């Protein structure tokens, strides 16, 4: 545990949550409720950053003993949480809110938001960009499990149709809208179509991206342009389309799916890191404007660790060996739970998912030069497997997947060198190693 001087009253403005996870179920933030002080409680101890261990999630399903008390690592000492873990449809009984914990959950942009009820969840209209695979598709399934209406946006129609089947099977309503988020007109038409068919948009989640795995000097200018258009301007366009509809109603939530790379750049991913840094600055500036206007619309950002997604199969790569994320590697279902929780509790400016994310960002704030040297030494090798790069990979970063890629990379799950969840087949994240890596990536 790391404690810093200062009183709770003095640090109420610190409204960013940090989740330090040694096990995947500690990231099930959507299942957290406030509870009385228990083992490990730090009430009145000053704001802190704590890493805790919760009960392990069994491989047979997303269920553990109920009401096990664990501390949530966040920037507020009075936050104590009680995980009542049932499944992805579970609902927090109370939000992280209240006058005594303003920094922990009360949003200054509007009235305090209580936890969503089953009725409001079922009536939600959610738009997700990048919904054909990975975190976007896993998030769509979680919203569908509680009966939400989900508009699925991506370029690959095959992946979108597969995602729609997932949503329908989970109990939700799916609307497939093939969209290139790099084109504002397409994004605007998709938003209009979603409201025409499903109703007013309650939640907009920006997750679409593309990238290039290569040293900077091997990336062509048009490839850099494409990555920036999709991975940065796609978020800007989606946010604008959502705000044009939410601001007149003075309600709504926008979630930006970010990465630890929004703060910490790593080699071989200059285009992607630049886009994520841009999103971070854009989101902060927008949040300030909404605060100034006292708007009821909320924006928040979720910074992700390394996640096992299909991007390592379809993103353009010029590396000699197959690309992989830097361990520890999380399953997309874990990341999706964080996104859903952030959508339900958007009062915090951002969420850090995983101990690896928190450790990396903290280390980068304290000793960035040391991380520079460490990544120069380890960053190339840690992002490649021992398997030579396949010749069938896309040759341009503008090529969408032509198959239903799913949420994870099956090939990557069997050949990645870092630790990964053993429950890849059933899709339920189990415990995994969580030592601070050289740098995590989304």
C-alpha positions in Angstrom: 0.0 0.0 0.0 1.2 3.5 -0.8 0.0 6.3 1.4 0.5 10.0 0.8 0.0 12.9 3.1 -3.1 15.0 3.0 -6.7 14.7 4.2 -9.7 13.3 2.5 -11.3 16.7 2.5 -8.3 18.3 0.7 -8.3 15.7 -2.0 -11.9 15.4 -3.0 -11.1 16.7 -6.4 -9.2 13.6 -7.2 -11.8 11.8 -9.2 -9.9 9.2 -11.2 -10.4 5.6 -10.2 -7.6 3.1 -10.2 -8.2 -0.6 -10.1 -5.2 -2.7 -9.0 -5.9 -6.3 -9.9 -4.1 -9.4 -9.1 -7.0 -11.4 -10.4 -9.4 -10.8 -13.1 -12.5 -10.6 -10.9 -11.1 -7.5 -9.2 -11.8 -5.8 -12.5 -15.5 -6.5 -12.4 -16.1 -3.0 -11.4 -19.7 -3.0 -12.4 -20.4 -5.3 -9.5 -19.0 -3.1 -6.8 -21.0 -1.6 -4.0 -20.1 0.5 -1.0 -19.8 -1.4 2.3 -18.7 -0.9 5.9 -15.0 -1.0 6.8 -13.6 -4.5 6.6 -10.2 -6.2 6.4 -7.8 -3.8 4.7 -10.0 -0.8 5.2 -8.2 2.6 5.0 -11.0 4.9 6.1 -9.5 8.2 7.4 -6.0 7.2 6.4 -5.5 9.8 3.6 -5.9 9.2 -0.1 -4.0 6.0 -1.2 -3.2 3.6 -3.9 -3.7 0.0 -2.8 -3.4 -3.4 -4.5 -5.5 -6.2 -3.2 -6.3 -9.8 -3.9 -9.9 -11.1 -4.3 -11.2 -14.6 -4.5 -10.2 -16.3 -7.7 -12.8 -16.8 -10.4 -13.4 -20.5 -11.1 -13.0 -21.7 -14.7 -16.5 -23.2 -14.7 -18.3 -19.9 -14.8 -18.5 -16.3 -13.7 -19.6 -17.0 -10.1 -17.8 -16.8 -6.8 -18.9 -16.7 -3.2 -21.1 -13.6 -2.8 -20.3 -10.5 -0.8 -16.6 -11.0 -0.4 -15.1 -7.7 0.8 -12.1 -6.3 -1.0 -10.8 -2.7 -1.2 -11.0 -0.8 -4.4 -7.7 0.9 -5.2 -8.6 4.5 -5.9 -7.6 8.0 -5.1 -9.9 8.3 -2.1 -9.5 6.9 1.3 -13.1 6.5 2.2 -14.0 4.2 -0.7 -14.5 0.7 0.5 -16.2 -1.8 -1.8 -18.0 -5.0 -1.4 -18.0 -7.3 -4.4 -21.3 -9.1 -4.8 -20.2 -11.1 -7.8 -22.8 -13.1 -9.7 -22.5 -12.7 -13.4 -22.1 -10.0 -16.0 -25.8 -9.0 -15.6 -25.3 -8.1 -11.9 -26.3 -4.6 -11.0 -24.5 -2.4 -8.4 -27.0 -1.6 -5.6 -25.5 1.8 -4.9 -23.1 4.0 -6.9 -19.9 5.4 -5.7 -21.5 8.7 -4.7 -22.7 10.8 -1.9 -21.8 14.2 -0.4 -19.1 12.7 1.8 -17.4 11.1 -1.2 -17.7 13.8 -3.8 -14.3 12.9 -5.3 -15.2 9.3 -5.4 -18.3 9.6 -7.5 -20.4 12.7 -7.5 -20.2 14.3 -11.0 -19.9 18.1 -10.9 -21.4 18.3 -14.4 -24.9 17.3 -13.2 -26.9 15.7 -10.4 -25.6 12.7 -8.7 -26.3 9.6 -10.7 -27.6 6.6 -8.8 -26.9 3.1 -10.0 -28.9 2.0 -13.0 -31.9 -0.2 -12.3 -32.8 -3.3 -14.3 -35.6 -1.4 -16.0 -33.4 1.4 -17.2 -30.7 -1.0 -18.2 -33.2 -2.9 -20.4 -34.3 0.3 -22.0 -30.8 1.6 -22.8 -29.8 2.4 -26.3 -26.1 1.9 -26.7 -23.9 2.6 -29.7 -20.5 0.9 -30.0 -17.9 1.6 -32.6 -15.4 -1.2 -33.4 -18.0 -3.7 -32.4 -17.1 -6.5 -34.7 -14.4 -7.9 -32.4 -12.3 -7.6 -29.3 -13.4 -5.3 -26.5 -16.2 -3.7 -28.5 -17.9 -7.1 -29.2 -17.4 -8.3 -25.6 -19.0 -5.0 -24.4 -21.9 -5.4 -26.7 -22.6 -8.9 -25.3 -22.6 -7.5 -21.7 -25.0 -4.8 -22.5 -27.2 -7.3 -24.4 -27.3 -9.6 -21.3 -29.3 -6.9 -19.5 -31.6 -6.4 -22.5 -30.1 -3.2 -24.0 -30.6 -2.2 -27.6 -27.1 -2.1 -29.2 -26.1 -0.4 -32.5 -23.0 -2.1 -33.8 -20.6 0.0 -35.9 -17.6 -1.3 -37.8 -16.4 -1.7 -41.4 -16.3 -5.5 -41.6 -19.8 -6.7 -42.3 -19.0 -10.4 -41.6 -17.8 -9.5 -38.1 -20.7 -7.3 -37.5 -23.2 -10.0 -38.4 -21.5 -12.4 -36.0 -21.5 -9.8 -33.3 -25.2 -9.2 -33.9 -25.9 -12.9 -33.4 -24.0 -12.7 -30.1 -26.2 -9.8 -29.0 -29.4 -11.5 -30.0 -28.4 -14.7 -28.3 -27.6 -12.8 -25.1 -31.1 -11.3 -25.0 -30.5 -7.8 -26.5 -31.6 -6.1 -29.7 -28.9 -5.6 -32.4 -28.7 -3.1 -35.2 -25.9 -3.6 -37.7 -24.6 -0.4 -39.3 -21.5 -0.8 -41.4 -19.5 2.4 -40.8 -16.0 3.8 -41.5 -15.5 6.0 -38.4 -12.8 7.9 -40.4 -15.7 9.5 -42.4 -17.7 11.9 -40.4 -20.7 11.8 -42.7 -20.9 8.0 -42.2 -20.7 8.4 -38.4 -23.4 11.0 -38.5 -25.7 8.8 -40.6 -25.1 5.9 -38.3 -26.1 8.0 -35.3 -29.2 9.1 -37.0 -30.1 5.5 -38.1 -29.5 4.2 -34.5 -32.0 6.8 -33.1 -34.5 6.2 -35.9 -34.6 2.5 -35.2 -33.7 2.1 -31.6 -34.6 5.4 -29.9 -32.6 8.2 -28.2 -29.0 7.2 -27.6 -28.1 6.8 -23.9 -24.5 5.5 -24.2 -21.9 6.0 -26.9 -18.7 3.9 -26.7 -15.8 4.8 -28.9 -13.6 1.8 -29.5 -12.7 1.5 -33.2 -9.0 1.7 -34.1 -6.4 0.6 -36.5 -2.6 0.5 -36.2 0.7 -0.4 -37.8 3.3 -2.5 -36.1 6.6 -1.1 -37.4 9.4 1.3 -36.6 8.5 4.9 -37.4 10.7 5.1 -40.5 9.0 2.1 -42.0 5.5 3.6 -41.8 4.3 5.4 -44.9 2.7 8.9 -44.6 -0.7 7.6 -46.0 -0.6 4.8 -43.4 0.0 7.3 -40.6 -2.9 9.4 -41.9 -5.2 6.4 -41.9 -4.3 5.4 -38.3 -4.9 8.9 -37.1 -8.2 9.2 -39.0 -9.6 6.0 -37.5 -7.9 5.8 -34.0 -8.2 9.5 -33.2 -10.6 11.3 -35.5 -13.0 8.4 -35.3 -13.3 9.1 -31.6 -13.8 12.8 -32.3 -16.4 12.2 -34.9 -18.3 9.7 -32.7 -18.2 12.1 -29.8 -19.6 14.9 -31.9 -22.4 12.8 -33.3 -23.3 11.7 -29.8 -23.2 15.2 -28.3 -25.3 16.7 -31.1 -28.1 14.4 -29.8 -27.3 14.3 -26.1 -26.8 18.0 -25.3 -30.4 19.1 -26.3 -31.7 16.4 -23.9 -29.0 17.2 -21.2 -28.3 13.6 -20.6 -26.2 10.8 -21.9 -22.8 9.2 -21.5 -19.8 8.9 -23.7 -17.1 6.4 -22.9 -13.7 6.6 -24.6 -11.8 3.2 -24.6 -8.2 4.2 -24.1 -5.0 2.5 -23.2 -2.0 2.9 -20.9 -0.4 4.0 -24.1 -2.4 7.2 -23.8 0.3 8.2 -21.3 3.2 5.9 -22.0 4.5 5.5 -25.6 6.3 2.3 -26.6 8.4 1.4 -29.6 7.0 -0.1 -32.8 3.6 1.7 -32.2 4.3 5.4 -32.8 1.1 5.9 -34.8 -1.2 4.2 -32.3 0.5 5.8 -29.3 0.1 9.2 -30.9 -3.6 8.7 -31.5 -4.2 7.5 -27.9 -2.3 10.5 -26.5 -4.5 12.8 -28.7 -7.7 11.2 -27.4 -6.5 11.7 -23.9 -6.0 15.5 -24.5 -9.2 15.8 -26.5 -11.3 14.1 -23.8 -9.8 16.3 -21.0 -10.5 19.5 -22.9 -14.1 18.4 -23.7 -14.7 17.4 -20.1 -13.7 20.9 -19.0 -16.1 22.5 -21.5 -19.0 20.3 -20.2 -18.1 21.2 -16.6 -18.1 24.9 -17.6 -21.6 24.5 -19.2 -22.9 22.5 -16.2 -24.1 19.9 -18.7 -25.8 16.7 -17.7 -23.9 14.8 -20.4 -20.9 12.9 -19.0 -17.7 11.8 -20.6 -15.2 9.3 -19.1 -12.2 7.4 -20.4 -11.1 3.8 -19.6 -7.4 3.1 -19.8 -6.8 -0.5 -20.7 -3.9 -3.0 -20.1 -2.8 -5.5 -22.7 -5.8 -7.3 -24.1 -6.0 -10.5 -26.2 -7.9 -9.2 -29.2 -7.9 -10.1 -33.0 -5.9 -7.0 -33.8 -2.7 -9.1 -33.7 -4.0 -11.1 -36.6 -5.4 -8.3 -38.8 -3.5 -5.1 -38.1 -0.7 -4.3 -40.6 2.7 -5.4 -39.4 6.2 -5.1 -40.9 7.8 -6.9 -38.0 9.8 -10.1 -38.8 7.8 -12.1 -36.3 4.2 -12.3 -35.2 3.0 -9.4 -33.1 1.8 -9.9 -29.6 0.8 -7.7 -26.6 3.2 -7.2 -23.7 2.2 -9.4 -20.8 0.3 -9.6 -18.6 -2.5 -10.2 -21.1 -6.2 -9.9 -20.2 -9.2 -11.3 -21.9 -11.6 -8.8 -23.6 -14.4 -9.8 -21.3 -12.5 -8.3 -18.4 -12.0 -5.1 -20.2 -15.7 -5.1 -21.3 -16.8 -5.2 -17.6 -14.8 -2.1 -16.9 -16.3 -0.3 -19.9 -19.9 -1.2 -18.8 -19.1 -0.1 -15.3 -17.7 3.2 -16.5 -20.9 3.7 -18.6 -23.0 3.2 -15.5 -20.7 5.3 -13.3 -19.4 8.1 -15.6 -18.7 10.6 -12.9 -15.0 9.8 -12.7 -12.8 11.4 -15.3 -11.1 8.1 -16.1 -10.6 4.5 -15.0 -7.3 2.6 -14.9 -7.9 -1.1 -15.5 -5.4 -3.6 -14.0 -2.4 -3.4 -11.7 -0.2 -3.3 -14.8 -1.8 -0.2 -16.1 -1.6 1.6 -12.7 2.0 0.5 -12.2 3.1 1.6 -15.6 1.5 5.0 -15.4 2.8 5.6 -11.9 6.3 4.6 -13.0 6.1 6.8 -16.0 5.1 9.8 -13.9 8.0 9.2 -11.5 10.8 8.0 -13.8 9.9 8.3 -17.5 13.6 8.3 -18.6 14.1 4.9 -16.8 11.1 3.5 -18.7 12.5 4.9 -22.0 15.7 2.9 -21.5 13.9 -0.2 -20.4 11.6 -0.2 -23.4 14.6 0.5 -25.7 16.1 -2.7 -24.3 13.0 -4.9 -24.1 10.2 -3.3 -26.2 11.1 -5.0 -29.5 11.4 -8.5 -28.3 8.4 -8.4 -25.9 6.0 -7.4 -28.7 6.9 -10.4 -30.9 6.5 -14.1 -30.6 9.0 -16.7 -31.8 6.7 -17.4 -34.8 7.6 -15.8 -38.2 5.0 -13.3 -39.5 2.4 -14.9 -41.8 2.5 -13.7 -45.4 -1.4 -13.7 -45.4 -1.5 -10.7 -43.1 -3.1 -7.5 -44.4 -0.7 -5.4 -46.5 -2.5 -2.1 -45.8 -3.9 -0.6 -42.7 -7.1 0.2 -44.5 -8.1 -3.5 -45.1 -11.0 -4.6 -42.8 -11.2 -8.3 -41.6 -12.9 -10.6 -44.2 -13.8 -13.2 -41.6 -15.7 -13.3 -38.3 -12.7 -12.7 -36.1 -14.5 -12.9 -32.8 -13.4 -11.3 -29.6 -10.0 -12.9 -29.2 -7.2 -14.2 -31.3 -7.2 -18.0 -31.2 -3.8 -18.2 -32.8 -2.4 -15.6 -30.4 -3.8 -17.4 -27.4 -1.8 -20.5 -28.1 1.5 -18.8 -29.2 1.9 -15.6 -27.2 4.8 -15.9 -24.9 3.3 -13.8 -22.0 0.9 -15.1 -19.3 -2.7 -15.2 -20.4 -6.0 -16.4 -19.1 -6.5 -20.2 -19.3 -10.2 -19.8 -19.9 -9.8 -18.7 -23.6 -12.2 -21.3 -24.9 -15.2 -20.5 -22.6 -14.5 -16.8 -22.6 -14.4 -16.4 -18.7 -11.3 -14.7 -17.5 -9.4 -16.6 -14.7 -6.5 -15.6 -12.6 -3.4 -14.6 -14.5 0.0 -13.2 -13.7 0.0 -9.5 -13.0 3.6 -8.4 -12.6 4.4 -4.9 -13.9 5.4 -5.3 -17.6 7.8 -3.1 -19.5 4.7 -1.5 -20.9 1.1 -2.7 -21.5 -0.8 -2.1 -24.7 -4.4 -2.3 -25.8 
